[in-house]
Amino acid sequence: MRYVVLVLAIVAFMPAQALEPASDIKLDLSHPNGVTQYRLDHATKVTGWRVAKDWYFGRQRGSDSGLTLVWQSKQNQLSLSKDGIRLTRRF
């Protein structure tokens, strides 16, 4: 329950921005209900929704698997899951 409240609070306080498709993200539109597969980098795939610019919610595959809220920039990644918070910096 706390996890759901945390996710809703984060989504509620994100700035409202128009979502433009990023050119470096590959899309697979074969899933129903707006669920899309995003390849964020060489080690991370998220099957779910893009909720804001650089924010994704869904099932993450990679080094930290499971239902996750992910923020991805070019070098940094923040994952919020039931297992905790993970910050990754790639060089």
C-alpha positions in Angstrom: 0.0 0.0 0.0 2.8 2.4 0.9 4.4 1.7 -2.5 1.2 2.7 -4.4 0.9 5.9 -2.4 4.5 6.7 -3.1 4.1 6.2 -6.8 0.9 8.3 -7.0 2.6 11.1 -5.0 5.6 11.2 -7.3 3.4 11.1 -10.4 1.2 13.9 -9.0 4.1 16.3 -8.4 5.8 15.8 -11.7 5.7 18.8 -14.0 3.1 18.6 -16.7 4.9 18.5 -20.0 4.0 17.4 -23.5 5.4 13.9 -24.1 7.4 13.8 -27.3 8.8 10.5 -28.5 12.6 10.4 -27.9 14.6 9.4 -31.0 16.9 7.1 -29.0 14.1 4.9 -27.5 12.9 1.9 -29.5 9.2 1.2 -29.3 7.3 -2.1 -29.7 3.6 -1.2 -30.1 2.3 -4.8 -30.0 1.0 -4.6 -26.4 -2.7 -3.6 -25.5 -3.9 -0.7 -23.3 -1.0 1.6 -24.2 1.6 -0.7 -22.7 4.8 -0.2 -24.7 8.3 -1.8 -24.4 11.0 0.9 -23.9 14.7 0.0 -24.2 16.3 2.7 -22.0 19.9 1.6 -22.4 21.9 -1.5 -23.1 21.1 -3.0 -19.7 17.5 -1.9 -19.1 14.1 -2.6 -20.7 10.8 -1.4 -19.3 7.4 -2.8 -20.4 4.8 -0.3 -19.3 4.0 3.3 -19.7 5.9 6.6 -20.2 4.3 8.8 -17.5 6.4 11.9 -18.0 9.6 13.0 -19.8 12.3 10.5 -18.7 9.9 8.7 -16.3 8.6 5.2 -16.9 6.4 2.9 -14.9 6.1 -0.8 -15.5 8.0 -4.1 -15.4 11.7 -3.5 -15.5 14.1 -6.1 -16.9 17.8 -5.9 -16.4 19.9 -5.5 -13.3 16.9 -4.7 -11.1 13.8 -6.7 -12.2 10.2 -6.2 -11.1 7.5 -3.5 -11.0 9.3 -0.2 -11.0 9.1 3.5 -11.5 12.2 4.5 -13.4 13.8 7.9 -14.2 16.4 7.6 -16.9 18.7 10.3 -18.2 21.8 9.8 -20.4 24.1 8.7 -17.6 21.9 8.4 -14.5 19.0 6.0 -13.6 16.8 6.1 -10.5 14.6 3.0 -9.9 11.9 2.9 -7.2 10.7 -0.6 -6.6 9.3 -2.7 -3.7 12.9 -3.7 -3.0 14.0 -0.1 -2.4 15.6 2.8 -4.3 18.5 2.2 -6.7 20.6 4.9 -8.2 22.9 3.9 -11.1 25.4 6.1 -12.9 26.9 4.9 -16.2 30.2 6.0 -17.6 
